[in-house]
Amino acid sequence: MTTPRSLQWRISLWLGLGVALLWGIATVVTAQRLRHEMNEVFDSALEETAQRLLPLAVLDILSLEQGDTSQRVVTLREHDEYFTYAVRDAGGDILLRSHRADDSVFPPFSRMGFVDTPTHRVYFDAALQGTITIAVAEPLAQRRSVANGALLNLAWPLALLIPASLVLVWGVVRVSMAPIRNLRTGIEARGSGDLTPVPAAGLPSEIAPIADAVNHLLLRLGRALDAERSFNANSAHELRTPVAAALAQTQRLIAETKDAVSRERAQRIETALQRLSRLSEKLMQLARAEGGSLQGRETTDIANVAKMVVDEMVRKPGMIERIIFDVPETMVPAGIDADSFAIVLRNLVENGLKHGASDRPVAIALSGDGVLTVSNEGPPIPPELLSRLLQPFERGGTTAEGSGLGLAIVNAIAAGTGGQFALTSPLPGRQSGFQARFTAPPPGPEGRRGGVDRTANGVQGDL
């Protein structure tokens, strides 16, 4: 038998088995005692019958006319005869017997008292100095039948009591385990963006220290994450001003210089500064995504947000041919703030544009239930890259320009908002291509749990 993994079921199982075992032992002991007491009652009845019949038999025999040696008592009506008897003289000849007595049942008289045969329990008594004896026999099968009937009547209540006891044990354990289940639910509800203490009220003394330890761990973890996010955000923010100033000076230098070699060097510096500016922006997005509090307090129409983001992107030169957009005309409600969803969509589209085939468009689709898919053509990605490309600064084997933060940002937003993020390569039903699928959380607190689906065949390198 496999032991249940649930503590509730383990306690219920072992307590139930213990109760059933105790009831079983009590039943066996009771049955033995009941059988013993019933045998004593049967023996007492057998002895009482013999002692009452013997004087009557002696008087009846003494009144017999000479020559009458044996007689059988005639019954007044047919009935079940559990006791049969036979009266004998000193020579062993039967003088009187019951109407259904079988002479072979009665062994020869040897002593007064009880004698057992294979089929009967016999009681012997004597009168007139042993010249007249009586043997009263009772079938052992009759005794067993009566005892089994009594035990069966005793077993029926026990057969109902044991299941009732098991149900009662399970119910008591379940009620007692309610605080522990609440603790488990509280821990399960905690995500990367929710490090608030778990409820510890009403916990048993054996479990309360665990809840306290978990809360202390969450507190230390929250402090560590806050320090890391603060450092990332502050670093990225502090970089923006000097990078912007350096970029402006570099662009002025490009405009003013006449030397071709100096102009080329300045253009390289401009490219590097632009890359640094984009990196600092991505770091700020990542810090915000990992900081939690991304779920919208009010319902957000992500269809409207998607339209605005795509409309802005297609205004850039050459983008109108590179983007195919399919969005419902009706409202698509979701439990994510507009800025976070805009970051998700922008990062996924930029990822598809950079890493997809340059002569094929990037397809954007938003369903009515809040599922955003961004697909692009390109060679399939090996499955072994799947667990790595969602990490920050991981770019896989791509040679395209990028920082390796785009998919990590989307992944962090999915975890922080309770959405789902899945990467698939090749495209479903195809031999090539890549698809990113972001499922926005539904409005309300039920959308706080989320994660990343890693069941895809492969993923594409992120920005």
C-alpha positions in Angstrom: 0.0 0.0 0.0 1.4 3.4 -1.0 1.4 5.9 1.9 -0.5 9.1 1.0 1.6 12.2 0.6 -1.0 14.4 2.4 -0.4 14.8 6.1 -4.2 15.0 6.6 -4.7 11.7 4.8 -1.8 10.1 6.7 -3.1 11.0 10.1 -6.7 10.0 9.1 -5.4 6.7 7.6 -3.3 5.7 10.6 -5.9 6.8 13.2 -8.6 5.1 11.2 -6.6 1.9 11.0 -5.8 2.1 14.7 -9.4 2.5 15.6 -10.4 -0.4 13.3 -7.7 -2.6 14.8 -8.9 -1.8 18.3 -12.5 -2.5 17.4 -11.4 -5.8 15.7 -9.5 -6.9 18.8 -12.4 -5.9 21.1 -14.7 -7.8 18.8 -12.6 -11.0 19.0 -12.3 -10.8 22.8 -16.0 -10.1 23.1 -16.8 -13.0 20.9 -14.6 -15.4 23.0 -16.1 -14.2 26.2 -19.7 -14.4 24.8 -19.1 -17.9 23.5 -17.7 -18.9 27.0 -20.7 -17.4 28.8 -23.2 -19.0 26.4 -21.6 -22.4 26.9 -22.0 -22.0 30.6 -25.7 -21.1 30.2 -26.2 -24.1 27.9 -24.4 -26.4 30.4 -26.5 -25.0 33.2 -29.7 -25.6 31.2 -28.5 -29.1 30.3 -27.8 -29.9 34.0 -31.0 -28.4 35.2 -33.0 -30.5 32.6 -31.3 -33.7 33.8 -31.9 -33.0 37.4 -35.6 -32.2 36.8 -36.2 -35.2 34.6 -34.4 -37.8 36.7 -36.9 -37.9 39.7 -39.8 -38.0 37.3 -38.2 -40.8 35.3 -37.5 -42.8 38.5 -41.1 -42.5 39.6 -42.4 -43.5 36.2 -40.1 -46.5 36.0 -41.0 -47.7 39.5 -44.7 -47.6 38.5 -44.1 -49.7 35.4 -45.9 -53.0 35.4 -43.6 -56.0 35.5 -42.4 -57.0 32.1 -42.2 -53.5 30.7 -38.5 -52.8 30.2 -38.5 -49.8 28.0 -40.7 -47.0 26.9 -40.5 -43.9 24.7 -42.2 -40.6 25.8 -44.8 -39.6 23.2 -45.0 -36.0 22.4 -48.2 -34.1 22.3 -47.2 -32.1 19.2 -44.3 -31.8 16.8 -41.6 -29.4 17.8 -37.9 -28.8 17.6 -36.2 -31.0 20.2 -32.8 -29.5 21.2 -32.4 -31.8 24.2 -32.8 -35.6 24.0 -32.5 -37.9 27.0 -32.3 -41.6 27.8 -32.7 -43.3 31.2 -30.8 -46.6 31.8 -30.6 -49.2 34.4 -27.4 -50.5 36.0 -26.9 -52.9 33.2 -27.1 -50.2 30.5 -30.5 -51.1 29.2 -32.6 -48.1 28.2 -35.7 -47.8 30.3 -37.0 -44.5 29.1 -36.1 -42.2 26.2 -37.4 -39.0 24.6 -39.5 -39.4 21.4 -36.6 -38.5 19.1 -33.7 -39.9 21.1 -31.1 -41.8 19.1 -29.5 -44.5 21.2 -26.2 -44.1 19.4 -25.8 -40.5 20.6 -25.5 -41.6 24.3 -22.2 -43.1 25.3 -22.1 -45.6 28.2 -22.3 -44.2 31.7 -18.9 -43.7 33.1 -19.2 -40.9 35.6 -21.6 -38.1 36.6 -21.0 -34.8 34.8 -20.4 -33.6 31.3 -19.0 -35.7 28.5 -18.3 -34.5 25.0 -18.8 -36.6 21.8 -17.9 -35.5 18.3 -21.5 -34.4 17.8 -23.1 -33.8 21.2 -22.6 -32.4 24.7 -23.9 -35.0 27.2 -24.7 -34.6 30.9 -24.9 -37.7 33.1 -26.7 -38.0 36.5 -27.6 -41.0 38.6 -30.2 -42.0 41.3 -30.9 -45.0 43.6 -27.2 -45.5 44.3 -26.4 -45.5 40.6 -28.9 -48.2 39.6 -30.7 -45.7 37.4 -28.8 -43.1 35.2 -29.9 -40.4 32.9 -28.1 -38.9 29.9 -29.3 -35.6 28.4 -27.7 -34.7 25.1 -27.5 -31.4 23.2 -26.2 -31.2 19.6 -23.0 -29.1 19.3 -24.3 -27.8 16.0 -27.2 -26.2 17.8 -24.8 -24.5 20.2 -22.7 -23.2 17.3 -25.7 -22.0 15.4 -27.0 -20.0 18.4 -23.5 -18.6 19.1 -23.0 -17.6 15.5 -26.4 -15.9 15.4 -25.5 -13.9 18.5 -22.1 -13.0 17.2 -23.6 -11.9 13.8 -26.1 -9.6 15.6 -23.1 -8.2 17.5 -21.0 -7.7 14.3 -23.7 -5.7 12.4 -23.4 -2.7 14.7 -19.7 -2.9 14.7 -19.6 -3.1 10.9 -21.5 0.2 10.8 -19.6 1.7 13.6 -16.1 1.2 12.1 -16.8 3.2 8.9 -18.6 5.8 10.9 -15.5 6.1 13.2 -13.2 6.5 10.1 -15.4 9.3 8.7 -15.5 10.9 12.1 -11.7 10.7 12.4 -11.3 12.1 8.9 -13.6 15.0 9.7 -11.9 15.9 13.0 -8.5 15.8 11.3 -9.7 17.9 8.4 -11.1 20.5 10.8 -7.9 20.5 12.8 -5.8 20.9 9.7 -7.7 24.0 8.4 -5.1 26.4 9.8 -2.3 24.5 8.1 -4.2 24.5 4.8 -4.6 28.2 5.1 -0.8 28.5 5.7 -0.2 26.4 2.6 -2.6 28.5 0.5 -0.9 31.7 1.7 2.5 30.5 0.7 1.3 29.2 -2.7 -0.3 32.6 -3.3 3.0 34.4 -2.9 4.8 35.2 -6.1 7.9 37.2 -7.0 5.9 40.4 -6.7 4.1 39.5 -3.4 6.4 39.0 -0.4 3.9 40.0 2.3 3.9 37.8 5.4 1.8 34.7 5.3 -1.1 34.5 7.8 0.0 32.7 11.0 -3.1 33.2 13.2 -4.6 30.0 14.7 -1.7 27.7 13.8 -0.8 24.8 16.1 2.3 25.3 18.3 4.1 22.8 16.2 3.5 24.7 12.9 3.6 28.3 14.1 7.5 28.4 14.1 7.5 27.3 10.5 5.2 30.2 9.6 7.4 32.6 11.5 10.5 31.3 9.7 8.8 31.7 6.3 7.8 35.3 7.2 11.4 36.1 8.3 12.7 34.6 5.0 10.2 36.6 3.0 11.3 39.7 4.8 15.0 39.1 4.1 14.3 38.1 0.6 12.2 41.3 0.0 15.0 43.4 1.4 17.5 41.8 -0.9 15.3 42.1 -3.9 14.5 45.7 -3.1 18.2 46.5 -2.8 19.0 44.8 -6.1 16.1 46.5 -7.9 16.9 49.8 -6.5 20.5 49.5 -7.6 19.4 48.5 -11.1 16.9 51.3 -11.4 19.2 53.9 -9.9 22.1 52.8 -12.1 20.0 52.9 -15.2 18.5 56.3 -14.3 21.8 57.8 -13.4 23.2 56.7 -16.7 20.5 58.4 -18.8 21.6 62.0 -18.2 25.4 61.6 -18.9 24.7 59.2 -21.9 22.2 61.7 -23.3 24.7 64.6 -22.8 27.5 62.6 -24.4 25.3 61.6 -27.3 24.3 65.2 -27.9 28.0 66.3 -27.9 28.9 63.4 -30.2 26.1 64.4 -32.7 27.3 68.0 -32.6 30.9 66.8 -33.2 29.7 64.9 -36.2 27.9 67.9 -37.6 30.9 70.2 -37.1 33.9 68.1 -38.0 35.2 68.2 -41.6 37.7 65.4 -41.3 36.3 62.1 -42.6 38.3 59.9 -40.2 37.2 61.9 -37.2 33.6 61.9 -38.4 33.7 58.1 -38.8 35.0 57.7 -35.2 32.4 60.0 -33.9 29.7 58.0 -35.7 31.0 54.9 -34.0 30.8 56.6 -30.6 27.3 57.7 -31.4 26.3 54.1 -32.2 27.8 52.9 -28.9 26.1 55.6 -26.9 22.7 54.8 -28.6 23.2 51.2 -27.7 24.1 52.2 -24.1 21.0 54.4 -24.0 18.8 51.5 -25.1 20.4 49.2 -22.6 19.8 51.6 -19.7 16.1 51.8 -20.8 15.9 48.0 -20.8 17.4 47.8 -17.4 14.9 50.3 -16.0 12.1 48.2 -17.6 13.5 45.0 -16.1 13.9 46.6 -12.6 10.3 47.8 -12.8 9.1 44.4 -13.9 10.9 42.6 -11.2 9.7 45.1 -8.6 6.1 43.8 -8.7 2.9 45.9 -8.5 2.3 45.5 -12.2 -1.2 44.3 -12.0 -3.7 47.0 -12.8 -6.0 48.0 -10.0 -8.7 48.7 -12.6 -9.6 46.8 -15.7 -7.4 47.7 -18.7 -8.5 47.5 -22.3 -5.4 45.9 -23.7 -6.9 46.0 -27.2 -6.8 49.7 -27.1 -3.3 49.7 -25.7 -2.1 47.4 -28.5 -3.6 49.6 -31.2 -1.8 52.6 -29.9 1.6 50.8 -29.6 1.4 49.3 -33.1 0.2 52.5 -34.6 3.3 54.2 -33.1 5.6 51.5 -34.4 4.3 51.4 -38.0 4.9 55.1 -38.4 8.6 54.4 -38.5 10.0 54.1 -42.1 9.6 50.7 -43.6 7.6 49.3 -40.7 4.2 49.3 -42.2 5.2 46.4 -44.5 6.9 44.5 -41.7 4.0 44.3 -39.2 0.6 42.5 -39.6 -1.8 43.3 -36.9 -5.1 41.5 -35.9 -7.0 42.8 -32.9 -10.7 42.5 -31.8 -12.9 45.5 -32.3 -14.4 44.9 -28.9 -12.9 45.6 -25.5 -10.4 43.0 -24.2 -10.3 43.4 -20.4 -7.2 42.3 -18.4 -5.7 42.7 -15.0 -2.4 44.4 -16.1 -1.7 48.1 -16.2 -1.4 49.7 -19.6 2.3 50.6 -19.4 3.3 47.0 -18.5 1.3 45.6 -21.4 2.8 48.2 -23.8 6.3 47.1 -22.7 5.4 43.5 -23.3 4.1 44.2 -26.8 6.9 46.5 -27.8 9.6 44.0 -26.6 8.0 41.1 -28.4 7.6 43.0 -31.7 11.1 44.3 -31.6 12.4 40.8 -30.9 10.5 39.5 -33.9 11.7 42.3 -36.2 15.4 41.9 -35.1 15.6 38.1 -35.2 13.0 37.2 -37.8 13.4 36.9 -41.6 13.9 40.4 -43.0 11.7 39.8 -46.0 8.8 38.4 -44.1 6.4 40.3 -41.8 5.9 39.9 -38.0 2.3 38.8 -37.2 0.7 40.2 -34.1 -2.6 38.8 -32.9 -4.7 39.5 -29.8 -7.6 37.2 -29.0 -10.7 38.2 -27.1 -9.6 36.3 -24.0 -6.4 38.3 -23.7 -3.9 36.0 -25.5 -1.2 38.0 -27.4 0.8 36.1 -30.0 3.8 37.5 -31.9 5.1 35.3 -34.7 7.9 35.6 -37.2 9.6 33.5 -39.8 13.1 32.2 -39.3 15.1 29.0 -38.7 13.9 26.8 -35.8 15.7 27.2 -32.5 17.2 24.1 -30.8 15.2 23.0 -27.7 18.3 23.1 -25.4 18.3 26.9 -25.6 14.8 27.0 -24.0 15.8 27.2 -20.4 18.5 29.8 -21.0 16.9 32.5 -23.2 14.5 33.8 -20.5 17.5 34.8 -18.4 18.8 38.4 -18.5 21.6 39.1 -21.0 21.2 35.6 -22.6 21.1 36.0 -26.4 21.5 32.4 -27.5 23.3 31.9 -30.8 22.0 35.0 -32.5 24.3 37.5 -34.2 21.7 40.2 -34.4 22.2 43.4 -32.4 20.5 43.3 -29.0 21.1 43.3 -25.2 19.5 40.0 -24.3 16.9 41.6 -22.0 13.7 41.7 -24.1 12.3 38.2 -23.3 13.6 38.4 -19.7 11.5 41.6 -19.2 8.4 40.0 -20.6 9.0 36.9 -18.5 9.3 39.1 -15.3 6.1 41.0 -16.2 4.3 37.7 -16.7 5.5 36.4 -13.3 4.7 39.7 -11.6 1.2 40.1 -13.0 0.0 36.5 -12.9 0.1 36.1 -16.7 1.5 33.2 -18.7 4.5 33.5 -21.2 5.2 30.7 -23.7 7.8 30.5 -26.4 7.4 28.0 -29.3 9.7 27.2 -32.2 9.0 26.1 -34.9 5.6 27.6 -35.5 2.7 25.2 -34.9 2.2 23.0 -37.9 5.4 24.4 -39.6 9.0 23.5 -39.9 10.4 26.9 -39.1 9.5 30.1 -37.4 9.1 31.4 -33.9 6.1 32.4 -31.8 5.9 34.2 -28.4 2.6 33.9 -26.6 1.7 36.2 -23.6 -1.6 35.5 -21.8 -2.7 38.5 -19.9 -4.1 37.9 -16.4 -7.9 38.3 -16.0 -9.2 41.3 -14.0 -9.4 40.8 -10.3 -7.3 38.9 -7.6 -7.6 35.5 -9.4 -5.0 36.6 -11.9 -2.1 36.9 -9.5 -0.6 33.5 -10.1 1.3 33.0 -13.2 4.5 31.6 -14.7 6.3 30.6 -17.9 5.3 27.7 -20.1 8.5 25.9 -21.2 6.8 23.2 -23.2 7.8 24.6 -26.5 10.2 23.0 -28.9 12.5 26.0 -28.9 12.8 29.7 -28.5 14.3 32.6 -30.3 17.0 34.9 -28.9 15.6 38.0 -27.3 16.7 41.6 -27.6 
